[in-house]
Amino acid sequence: MARVMVVDDANFMRVTLSTILKKENHDIVAEAADGAEAVKLYKELNPDLVTMDITMPVMNGIDAIKEIKSYDPHATIIVCSAMGQQKVVVEAIESGAKDFIVKPFDDSQVLETVNRLVK
C-alpha cells in the first residue's frame, strides 16, 4: 500500500484514478488540480507516489515534476496524460518521471505500473 497524490486538472480524472488505486488499498493522501498545488502538497505530505497530468493551468506537469525532483530527487512520479506523443513522454522521463500511463485509464495497466514502482 502506498501513500499517493493524484494530480490532474479534471476532477473526474482524479476521481477515476483514485477509485482505481483504492481498489488495491492505496491511500490517496492528496489531490491537486494544478502543478503549483502539487508541489506545495508534495512538500507538506511527502507521498510515496505522485500521478501527474501534463496539461494543467498555473503550472504544467513537466514543470511540477522538475520542481518536485529538485526538492526530492527520490520522488516517484508517474505521468498520466492523454497526450501520448513520444516527445511528451521523453520530456517527462527526462524531467524525472519513472513511467507513463495513457488516458483513458486501463485499470490493470494503472495498478501494474503503480505496484511495480512502490514495492
Secondary structure, DSSP 8 states (H G I E B T S, - for coil): --EEEEE-S-HHHHHHHHHHHHHTT-EEEEEESSHHHHHHHHHHH--SEEEE-SS-SSS-HHHHHHHHHHH-TT--EEEEES---HHHHHHHHHHT--EEEESS--HHHHHHHHHHH--
